[in-house]
Amino acid sequence: MNFAGLLQSLRRSLLRIEGTLLQSAVFDTHLAPALALNGPRLQQEEYLDEEQQSPEQQPPGGGILDGIMWMAVPKKRRSIEINRTRRRAVEKLIKVKDNVEPCLECGHLKQKHVLCGFCYEKVRRETALIRIQIKAMEGGPLKAPATETVVFYEGEVAGDKDKDKRIVERARKRPAWFS
């Protein structure tokens, strides 16, 4: 008898012993380790060698490890150098921005092609005050005329081109950033 045949015979004997022990102890035939999921088999054995037993002769439920779903495991351990090289790759480093300049109005740093956040907040507050004044003048949002709105600040005078437009006057000097 060759070595492969001896191993096959030993495997069949252990499966038979396992099945009889499970039947005599009146346990469920699909036992699994505590952290594994007990579920249906993923693959059924459809082929039998000449040396294997027929399905009727094998113990019910197969082996203990048949109900476990096996996961992929790396074949070799990654070294510390390889792990650090992968984590500190050039693509993962923070890029240095070279398109940063100070805002011409307030002096805060901003990107060249982006509106300054501090200036935008000032414009938003001023616009909100203008909207509140328009709402007080007209009495509600549904009574607004369908004409263009012009905002005049202290010291500004309406011209001939502004006579058919809605005029909002603000009692303060025009901000340099609000043009």
Residue frames as qw, qx, qy, qz and C-alpha x, y, z in Angstrom:
[[0.000, 0.891, 0.454, 0.000, 0.00, 0.00, 0.00],
 [0.426, 0.424, -0.026, 0.799, 1.42, 3.38, -0.94],
 [0.186, -0.166, -0.435, 0.865, 1.52, 6.46, 1.25],
 [0.326, -0.072, -0.184, -0.924, -1.46, 8.19, -0.45],
 [0.623, -0.258, -0.658, -0.336, -3.61, 5.10, 0.01],
 [0.469, -0.244, -0.677, 0.512, -2.64, 4.92, 3.69],
 [0.021, 0.084, 0.218, -0.972, -3.63, 8.58, 4.21],
 [0.487, -0.145, -0.412, -0.756, -6.95, 8.03, 2.43],
 [0.622, -0.274, -0.733, -0.015, -7.69, 5.01, 4.60],
 [0.317, -0.209, -0.547, 0.746, -6.80, 6.95, 7.76],
 [0.203, -0.027, -0.041, -0.978, -9.08, 9.81, 6.70],
 [0.594, -0.232, -0.563, -0.526, -12.02, 7.48, 6.10],
 [0.560, -0.265, -0.726, 0.299, -11.49, 5.82, 9.49],
 [0.143, -0.147, -0.385, 0.900, -11.44, 9.15, 11.29],
 [0.381, -0.101, -0.245, -0.886, -14.62, 10.28, 9.52],
 [0.633, -0.260, -0.692, -0.230, -16.34, 7.04, 10.50],
 [0.445, -0.256, -0.640, 0.571, -15.28, 7.42, 14.15],
 [0.045, 0.036, 0.131, -0.990, -16.41, 11.04, 14.17],
 [0.501, -0.187, -0.440, -0.721, -19.82, 10.10, 12.79],
 [0.631, -0.315, -0.709, 0.016, -20.42, 7.33, 15.30],
 [0.314, -0.196, -0.509, 0.777, -19.37, 9.56, 18.20],
 [0.214, -0.034, -0.044, -0.975, -21.74, 12.29, 17.06],
 [0.601, -0.237, -0.564, -0.514, -24.62, 9.82, 16.65],
 [0.591, -0.281, -0.707, 0.267, -24.03, 8.19, 20.02],
 [0.209, -0.205, -0.398, 0.869, -23.87, 11.54, 21.83],
 [0.139, 0.742, 0.655, 0.042, -27.09, 12.68, 20.07],
 [0.147, -0.581, 0.055, 0.799, -25.50, 15.94, 18.92],
 [0.558, 0.763, 0.036, -0.324, -26.21, 17.86, 15.80],
 [0.873, 0.109, 0.295, 0.372, -24.17, 16.33, 13.01],
 [0.447, 0.710, 0.061, 0.540, -23.05, 19.76, 11.72],
 [0.545, -0.745, -0.107, 0.370, -20.80, 20.92, 14.55],
 [0.491, 0.699, -0.051, 0.518, -18.50, 23.83, 13.96],
 [0.467, -0.051, -0.403, 0.786, -15.95, 25.78, 16.02],
 [0.121, -0.672, -0.545, 0.487, -17.40, 28.48, 18.28],
 [0.002, -0.613, 0.072, 0.787, -16.48, 31.47, 16.10],
 [0.022, -0.052, 0.749, 0.660, -17.40, 29.94, 12.75],
 [0.601, 0.146, 0.045, -0.784, -20.81, 30.04, 11.11],
 [0.386, 0.067, 0.920, 0.002, -22.69, 26.80, 10.86],
 [0.534, 0.494, -0.034, -0.685, -24.35, 26.76, 7.46],
 [0.919, 0.322, 0.203, -0.101, -24.94, 24.63, 4.42],
 [0.690, -0.198, 0.441, 0.539, -22.02, 23.22, 2.56],
 [0.197, 0.717, -0.216, -0.632, -20.65, 25.42, -0.17],
 [0.448, 0.434, -0.679, -0.388, -19.59, 22.54, -2.42],
 [0.906, -0.097, 0.308, -0.275, -20.92, 19.01, -2.62],
 [0.242, -0.420, 0.823, 0.294, -18.57, 16.17, -3.47],
 [0.777, 0.392, 0.020, -0.492, -19.89, 14.84, -6.77],
 [0.692, 0.462, -0.552, -0.047, -17.05, 12.58, -7.73],
 [0.788, -0.485, 0.361, -0.115, -15.72, 9.52, -5.95],
 [0.212, 0.577, -0.778, -0.127, -12.48, 7.67, -6.48],
 [0.763, -0.006, -0.628, -0.156, -12.31, 3.91, -6.51],
 [0.419, 0.045, -0.725, 0.545, -10.78, 3.93, -3.04],
 [0.256, -0.141, 0.317, -0.902, -13.45, 6.20, -1.51],
 [0.200, 0.296, 0.894, -0.270, -16.65, 4.91, -0.05],
 [0.039, -0.533, -0.630, -0.563, -20.05, 5.44, -1.61],
 [0.183, -0.436, 0.121, -0.873, -22.17, 8.29, -0.16],
 [0.771, -0.432, -0.279, -0.376, -24.41, 5.83, 1.70],
 [0.837, -0.168, -0.392, 0.344, -21.45, 4.41, 3.64],
 [0.297, 0.346, -0.289, 0.842, -20.00, 7.78, 4.72],
 [0.191, -0.448, -0.669, 0.561, -21.09, 9.16, 8.09],
 [0.084, 0.844, 0.482, 0.222, -23.91, 11.75, 7.97],
 [0.197, -0.968, -0.052, 0.148, -22.87, 15.38, 7.95],
 [0.636, 0.620, -0.241, 0.390, -19.33, 14.84, 6.71],
 [0.614, -0.017, -0.426, 0.665, -16.43, 16.20, 8.75],
 [0.281, -0.719, -0.383, 0.507, -16.35, 18.89, 11.40],
 [0.208, -0.458, 0.202, 0.840, -14.61, 21.37, 9.08],
 [0.244, 0.360, 0.733, 0.523, -17.09, 20.99, 6.19],
 [0.036, -0.844, -0.535, -0.025, -19.50, 23.68, 7.47],
 [0.336, -0.688, 0.011, 0.644, -16.83, 26.41, 7.72],
 [0.531, 0.829, 0.119, 0.130, -16.49, 29.06, 5.03],
 [0.727, -0.246, 0.093, 0.634, -12.76, 29.45, 4.42],
 [0.123, 0.971, 0.010, -0.205, -11.25, 32.90, 3.82],
 [0.708, 0.573, -0.171, 0.375, -8.23, 33.88, 1.72],
 [0.622, -0.727, 0.111, 0.270, -4.98, 34.18, 3.65],
 [0.315, 0.855, -0.405, -0.076, -1.73, 35.74, 2.42],
 [0.947, 0.121, -0.244, 0.171, 1.01, 33.23, 1.64],
 [0.621, 0.096, -0.302, 0.716, 3.87, 35.36, 2.96],
 [0.305, -0.800, -0.328, 0.400, 4.09, 38.01, 5.64],
 [0.362, 0.828, 0.035, 0.427, 4.80, 41.54, 4.43],
 [0.605, -0.093, -0.328, 0.719, 7.92, 43.00, 5.96],
 [0.184, -0.776, -0.310, 0.517, 7.90, 46.26, 7.93],
 [0.209, -0.359, 0.364, 0.834, 9.89, 47.96, 5.18],
 [0.026, 0.280, 0.757, 0.590, 7.37, 47.01, 2.49],
 [0.151, -0.734, -0.655, 0.095, 4.42, 48.07, 4.65],
 [0.217, -0.714, -0.107, 0.658, 5.98, 51.46, 5.42],
 [0.177, -0.151, 0.538, 0.810, 6.95, 51.99, 1.79],
 [0.030, -0.490, -0.775, -0.397, 3.35, 51.31, 0.73],
 [0.212, -0.788, -0.517, 0.259, 1.88, 53.59, 3.42],
 [0.211, -0.746, 0.061, 0.629, 4.28, 56.45, 2.72],
 [0.568, 0.360, 0.535, 0.512, 4.01, 56.38, -1.04],
 [0.165, -0.090, 0.130, 0.974, 4.50, 59.66, -2.89],
 [0.222, -0.413, -0.595, -0.653, 0.90, 59.60, -4.15],
 [0.491, -0.633, -0.598, 0.032, -0.42, 59.52, -0.57],
 [0.398, -0.237, -0.258, 0.848, 1.58, 62.51, 0.69],
 [0.103, 0.855, 0.378, -0.341, -0.10, 65.89, 1.14],
 [0.544, 0.507, 0.267, 0.613, 0.50, 68.07, -1.90],
 [0.264, -0.458, -0.139, 0.837, 2.00, 71.53, -1.37],
 [0.336, 0.819, 0.461, 0.059, -0.21, 74.22, -2.92],
 [0.442, -0.149, 0.162, 0.870, 1.59, 76.83, -4.95],
 [0.013, 0.519, 0.478, 0.708, -1.48, 78.79, -6.07],
 [0.376, -0.735, -0.497, 0.268, -2.03, 80.62, -2.76],
 [0.274, 0.372, 0.001, 0.887, -1.98, 84.40, -2.57],
 [0.038, -0.358, -0.552, 0.753, -3.27, 87.08, -0.16],
 [0.181, 0.756, 0.622, 0.100, -6.70, 88.56, -0.85],
 [0.296, 0.371, 0.103, 0.874, -6.47, 92.09, -2.28],
 [0.350, -0.690, -0.248, -0.583, -9.36, 93.35, -0.12],
 [0.704, -0.674, 0.007, -0.223, -8.83, 91.81, 3.33],
 [0.058, 0.728, -0.665, 0.156, -5.32, 90.30, 3.23],
 [0.783, -0.213, 0.548, -0.200, -6.29, 86.74, 4.21],
 [0.097, -0.327, 0.849, 0.403, -4.71, 83.89, 2.28],
 [0.760, 0.367, 0.339, -0.415, -6.82, 82.31, -0.46],
 [0.632, 0.098, 0.636, 0.432, -6.38, 80.26, -3.62],
 [0.080, -0.228, 0.339, 0.909, -5.94, 82.29, -6.80],
 [0.242, -0.173, -0.674, -0.676, -9.06, 81.02, -8.57],
 [0.356, -0.520, -0.772, 0.084, -11.33, 80.88, -5.47],
 [0.206, -0.779, -0.114, -0.581, -13.36, 83.63, -3.83],
 [0.161, 0.297, -0.658, 0.673, -11.98, 84.68, -0.44],
 [0.403, -0.451, -0.795, 0.037, -14.06, 83.16, 2.36],
 [0.222, -0.448, -0.422, 0.756, -13.83, 86.20, 4.64],
 [0.130, 0.155, -0.239, -0.950, -14.87, 88.61, 1.87],
 [0.341, -0.262, -0.773, -0.466, -17.72, 86.30, 0.88],
 [0.311, -0.497, -0.731, 0.349, -19.05, 86.36, 4.43],
 [0.045, -0.380, -0.145, 0.912, -19.06, 90.18, 4.38],
 [0.254, 0.022, -0.524, -0.813, -20.92, 90.22, 1.04],
 [0.346, -0.353, -0.858, -0.137, -23.43, 87.66, 2.35],
 [0.205, -0.507, -0.578, 0.606, -24.18, 89.77, 5.46],
 [0.074, 0.315, -0.097, -0.941, -24.57, 92.97, 3.40],
 [0.295, -0.099, -0.714, -0.627, -26.85, 91.20, 0.90],
 [0.290, -0.446, -0.834, 0.147, -29.00, 89.86, 3.74],
 [0.076, -0.490, -0.346, 0.797, -29.44, 93.40, 5.11],
 [0.190, 0.172, -0.399, -0.880, -30.41, 94.66, 1.64],
 [0.314, -0.258, -0.848, -0.341, -33.02, 91.88, 1.32],
 [0.205, -0.513, -0.694, 0.461, -34.50, 92.77, 4.72],
 [0.043, 0.412, 0.043, -0.909, -34.77, 96.42, 3.61],
 [0.257, 0.008, -0.643, -0.721, -36.46, 95.39, 0.32],
 [0.290, -0.384, -0.876, -0.021, -38.94, 93.20, 2.20],
 [0.119, -0.527, -0.494, 0.681, -39.80, 96.12, 4.54],
 [0.111, 0.281, -0.240, -0.923, -40.31, 98.45, 1.56],
 [0.389, -0.002, -0.664, -0.639, -42.64, 96.14, -0.35],
 [0.646, -0.207, 0.314, -0.664, -44.43, 94.37, 2.46],
 [0.848, -0.032, 0.506, -0.156, -43.77, 90.77, 1.39],
 [0.371, -0.280, 0.734, 0.495, -42.13, 88.55, -1.18],
 [0.400, 0.471, 0.759, 0.205, -45.19, 88.29, -3.46],
 [0.164, 0.927, 0.273, -0.196, -45.49, 92.06, -3.98],
 [0.426, -0.480, 0.380, 0.666, -42.08, 92.57, -5.58],
 [0.533, 0.736, -0.049, -0.414, -42.10, 94.39, -8.95],
 [0.888, 0.176, 0.317, 0.282, -40.59, 92.66, -11.97],
 [0.338, 0.909, -0.158, 0.183, -37.91, 95.30, -12.47],
 [0.701, 0.250, -0.404, 0.532, -34.20, 95.48, -11.86],
 [0.539, -0.817, -0.168, 0.119, -33.00, 96.50, -8.40],
 [0.477, 0.573, -0.255, 0.616, -30.24, 99.08, -7.88],
 [0.626, -0.633, -0.313, 0.331, -28.59, 99.73, -4.50],
 [0.244, 0.764, -0.116, 0.586, -27.38, 103.24, -3.73],
 [0.629, -0.366, -0.420, 0.542, -25.14, 104.04, -0.77],
 [0.211, -0.863, -0.191, 0.418, -24.53, 107.38, 0.97],
 [0.143, -0.648, 0.336, 0.668, -23.39, 110.08, -1.45],
 [0.224, 0.064, 0.806, 0.544, -24.59, 108.33, -4.61],
 [0.423, 0.414, 0.144, -0.793, -27.28, 109.81, -6.86],
 [0.635, 0.353, 0.686, 0.042, -29.61, 108.04, -9.27],
 [0.068, -0.301, 0.467, 0.829, -29.09, 108.87, -12.94],
 [0.587, 0.282, -0.180, -0.737, -31.38, 108.86, -15.98],
 [0.509, 0.181, -0.810, -0.230, -30.70, 105.18, -16.66],
 [0.148, -0.072, -0.894, 0.417, -31.99, 104.25, -13.17],
 [0.380, -0.041, 0.130, -0.915, -35.44, 105.90, -13.38],
 [0.785, -0.045, -0.334, -0.519, -37.38, 102.69, -14.28],
 [0.591, 0.104, -0.763, 0.239, -35.60, 100.52, -11.71],
 [0.670, -0.684, -0.281, -0.065, -36.35, 99.67, -8.10],
 [0.279, 0.639, -0.413, 0.586, -34.02, 101.76, -5.94],
 [0.760, -0.546, -0.316, 0.153, -32.78, 100.68, -2.50],
 [0.149, 0.799, -0.301, 0.499, -30.89, 103.31, -0.50],
 [0.789, -0.304, -0.403, 0.349, -28.45, 102.32, 2.24],
 [0.195, -0.958, 0.063, -0.200, -27.47, 104.83, 4.92],
 [0.699, -0.547, 0.324, 0.328, -23.77, 103.99, 4.96],
 [0.130, 0.724, -0.526, -0.426, -20.69, 104.42, 2.84],
 [0.907, 0.322, -0.197, -0.186, -20.32, 101.91, -0.02],
 [0.750, -0.458, 0.433, 0.201, -17.83, 99.18, 0.98],
 [0.105, 0.658, -0.601, -0.442, -14.79, 98.88, -1.28],
 [0.186, -0.111, 0.963, 0.159, -15.49, 95.16, -1.82],
 [0.371, 0.537, 0.727, -0.215, -19.18, 95.71, -2.73],
 [0.081, 0.439, -0.299, -0.843, -19.16, 97.11, -6.22]]
